[in-house]
Amino acid sequence: MKLRLQELKSVMSPLSELGKGELSFEVGGVTLFLRALTPEEEIHVQRYARQALADGEPADQASALEYLDRFRICSLGYSLVQAGNLDFRGVEFIETGEKLPNGTPIKVRKHEGVMQLVQSWSRNMVNAVFKKFGELQNRVEKEVEGLIEFDDVDY
C-alpha cells in the first residue's frame, strides 16, 4: 500500500486545530486575548529564556530571575493576539514608527514588538497576565486530554 502525504494530511488535518484555544480577559479597562503557543514557539521561548542562564554566573539569583522574566515576557510576546479592538492575529511584522534614511519603515517581528511593550509593564502586571496564560494552557490541555480515552495505570 502506498501512502501519500496529501492523504495523511487530509485524514489528520482536523487534529491540527485541537489545542489552539484562546482566552480573553479585561485588565485596566483593556480586553486582552491570549492564544496557546505552537511547539516551535515554545522551543523559541525556552531558548530565549535559557540565554539568561548562559550569560550569568552559576548559582546567581539575578540570572534565575532574568530567566523567569524572559520566559514570561517571550511567552506573552507570542501569545498576545489582540488588545482591545486591535487584532494582530496573522500579523508577522509590525512597524516601529521609525524609518531608515531612505524612508523605509523599520519593522520587527510581531512577538518582538509585543515583548518590547510587555517589558515596560511592572513585574506584577507581567506575572498576572502570565497567570492568565497559565489558565489558558491548563484549560486547553484538559480539553485535548478529554478527547482521548486513557487506560488507568496502576503503578
HELIX and SHEET records of a PDB file:
HELIX    1   1 LEU A    5  MET A   12  1                                   8    
HELIX    2   2 SER A   13  GLU A   17  5                                   5    
HELIX    3   3 PRO A   39  ASP A   55  1                                  17    
HELIX    4   4 GLN A   61  SER A   79  1                                  19    
HELIX    5   5 LYS A  110  VAL A  118  1                                   9    
HELIX    6   6 ARG A  123  GLU A  145  1                                  23    
SHEET    1   A 4 GLU A  22  VAL A  27  0                                        
SHEET    2   A 4 VAL A  30  ARG A  35 -1                                        
SHEET    3   A 4 LEU A  80  ALA A  83 -1                                        
SHEET    4   A 4 LEU A  86  ASP A  87 -1                                        
SHEET    1   B 2 PHE A  93  LYS A  99  0                                        
SHEET    2   B 2 PRO A 105  ARG A 109 -1                                        
END                                                                             
